[in-house]
Amino acid sequence: MTTETSGSGDLDRTLGLLWGTADRPTRGPKPALALNRIVATAVAVADAEGIGAVSMRRIATELGTGTMSLYRYVPGKAELLDLMLNHVSDPDLAPTADDGGAGGQGGEGCVWRSTVDAMARGHLQLYRAHPWLLKISQARAVLGPSSLRALETALSGLRSTGLRDPELISVVIMVQGFVTGIARTEIEAAEAREATGQSEEEFWAQQAPYLERAMRSGEYPVSATLSEETFSRDFDHFEFGLKRIVDGIAVLIEERAEERDKGRGGERGGGA
């Protein structure tokens, strides 16, 4: 469940801070802090204690300065939040493999496949390093240099697919949505263990007698036939899902290539 919303502060002030066009503090004593240090400190607090622990007062305390001094750099928590998002949103997405051919499905080493793989793994690592990201609604993302650079790198790696521009964006959305779901399941499970002091095994063992009785009732015939390995932790849902996504994209790339070939064939036929 999200508890914060990006883009909820003074958008002009936030964009000015992100892109370096905001006026620097001129009133009062000579500035003793750097904006990057303030943002990095806020990220460190969120990493250690969650986004709920981040406040202007807390960050000022961590930096050994007065809260009012902090407002000379950042208007408030809402703007600070967008700066934090930009600070952490620059995963390494640069593919290095040779492309399998423009518009083609490509082999395991083609650029678009490497891009999708790196994008998925990079975002999963991002959530694991900063679990508080799941608490923030980014329906209105404020794009700063780092977040825009990550998007640019992803689109550059996907360009050779020959997909239409809206489809390229949809690929990014699809991969990010898949990873967010995997990360949420993983991180919320860890939070549940910490909050209850009960392990996954203990949790399900407590339900086992009730579930076994339900399976014997005959009311859940399909569920009752599932194998013992169905819910095993050894099955990697991330790897399974990522491969299915890549396979699906490959099919679409081939469809678009066939459409282009037919179009070129029609042009040649019309001009004969």
N, C-alpha and C positions, 0 to 999 in steps of 0.2 A: 504494500500500500504506500502510495506517495504521500509525503508530508510537506514537500516544498515544490515550488513552480518556477521554472526558469523564465526569464523575460518579464518578471513581475515588478521590477524596479523602474527607475528612471532610465528609459531606453537610450535616450541621447547621451546621458552621463556614462552609461555602461559601455556604449559603443566607442565613446571618446577614450575611455580607459583601455579598452581592448586594443584599439588601433593606434594608440599613442597620440591622439589629437586633443586630449583633454588638457585644460590649463593646469599647470603645476601649482601647488600651494605657494601663495605669495605673501599672505598675511601671517603675522606671528613670527616666532623664531625660525631659524633656518631649518628646513626639513631634515629630520634625523633618520627617517625610514625610507625604504625603497618599496614600491608597490609589489614587486615580485616577492619580497620577503614577507609582506603581509599575507599575500595569497598562499604562499608555500606553508606558512604557519597555520593558516585556516585549514588547508588540506591535511596537514599532519594531525591536527586536532580531530578532524572528521574521520580520518583513517583509524585513529586510536579509540575514539569514543562515539562515533556516529555523528550524523549531521545535526542532530538535536543539541549537541554540545557546542556548536559553533554560534557565537554571538559576538557582537562588537566588543562587549566588555571582556569576554573571555580571551579574545585574540589580543586585545590591548594588554591584558595581564601577562599573557605568554611573552609578549614583546617588551614588557617592562616599561610601558608608557601609559598615559592617561587615555581613557576612552574618547574624550573629546579630541585628542590629538589624532586619533585614527580617522575621525570624520573629515579631516583635512585631505585625506587621500581617497577614501571610499565613502560614498554617500550613506550606505547602510548595508544591512545583511543581504538584501535582495540583489544588489549590484555585486556584492562580494561573491555571492553564489555563482553568478554567471562568469566571473573571473576565475573561480575555482574550476568550473566545468571546462573552460578553455585551457586551463593549466594542465589538466590531466588527459585531455582528449587528443593526444598526438601519438597514437600507437604506430609502430613500425610496420607499414603496409607495403614497402617497396619490393616488388617481385624481381627476381634476378634471372629466372629461366628464360630460354629462348621461346618465342611464340611458336605455336603449332600452325600458324598460317592465319592471315586475316580472315575473320568470318567463319573459320573452320572450328570443329569441335576441339581439335588439338589433342595431344597426348597428355600424359600425367605431368609433363614439365612445361606446358604452355603458360603464357603470361596471365591470361584471364583466370585460369584455374589456380595459379599461385596467388593471384590477388584475392580471390574469394577465400582461399584457405587462410592466407595471412590476415585478412580482415576479420574472419570469424575467430581465429585464435587470439588475435590482438584484442578484440573486444571482450572475449572471455577473461583474458588476463587482466584487462582494465577493471572489470567488475570484481575480480578476486582481490586485486590490490586496493580497490576503493569501493567496498560494498555499499557505501552510502549513496552511490549513484542511483541505486534502485529506488531510493526514497524521493527522487526528484522527477517531476513530470517535465519532459522536454518537448511537449507538444508545440511549444513556441521557442525553439532553440535560437539563442543569440549567437550568431557565427562570428567568432574571432579568428585571428591568424592561425592558431593551432588547429582548431576544429575544421576550418576551411581547407587547411593544408592536408588534413587526413582525407577529406572528401575528394580533393583534387587528385591525390595519389591513387585512391580507389578508382575513380573514374578514368584516370589515365591507363590503369591496368586493364580496365574492362572495355575500353574503346575498341580494341581490335575484334571484339565479338561481332560487330556489325549490327548490334541491337539498336533500336531507336532510343533517343535520349530519355523519354519517360520510362522506358524499360530498364535503362541503366540505373536510374534512380530507384526503380522498384527492386532491382537486384540488391542494392545497398540496404533498402528498407527491409527486405525479406531476410537477409543474412543477420542484420542487427536484431530484428524481431525474434528470430530463432535463438540467437545467442542470449538475448535478454531473458527468454523463457527458461533456458537451461541454467543460467546464472541465478535467476530468482529461486528456482527449486533448490539449487545447491546451497545458496547463502541463507535462505529462510530455514532450511533444515538445520544448518549450523546454529542459527539464532534460537531455534526451538530447543536444541540440546542445551544451550547455555542458559536459557530462561527457565527450563524445567528441571535441569540436572538429570534428565532421563535420556538414555541412549536410544538410537533407532531400534536396536534389537529389543530393548526392554519395552519400548512403546508398542511394537507389533506383537510381542509375546503376550502382553496384557490383553490384546484383542483376539488372540488366536482361538480361544475356546468359543467365542461368539461367532467368529468367521467359519470355523470348522462346522459348527452346528448349522449355520446358514447354507453351507455347501452341501450338506447331507439332506437338506430339506427338499431339494429338487426344484426350488424356485429360481435358481441361478445356474442352469445347465451348462452354459458356455463357460462361465467363470470356474465352475467345478472341474472342467476338463483341462484347465491350464496346467502346464508342467511345473515342477518345483523350481525350475530355473527362471521362470517368467519374471520374477521381481529381483533377480540376483543383482548384486552390485557389480558383478563382473561384466555385465552388459553395458557397453559405453553408448549411451543415447546421443551424446554429442557427436561422436564419430559417425554413428549410423545416420543421424539426421543431416549432417554436413555432406556426406557422400550423396544422399538422395537429392539434396539441393543442387549440388554440382551436376549430377546426372540430368536433372530436369532442365538446368540452364543449357546444357549441351544439346538437348533435344530442340530447344527453342532456337539456338544458334543455327542448327542445321535447317530448321524450317525457314528461317529468314534468308539463309543462303540459297535455298531452293526457290524462294519467291523472287530473289534478285536474278537468278539464272533464267527463270521463266520470263521475267520482264525484259531482260536483254534479248532473249530469243524472239519475243514478240516484236521488239524494235527492229531486229534484223529482218524478220519476215515481212514487216510492213514496208521496209525500204527496198525489198528485192524487186 
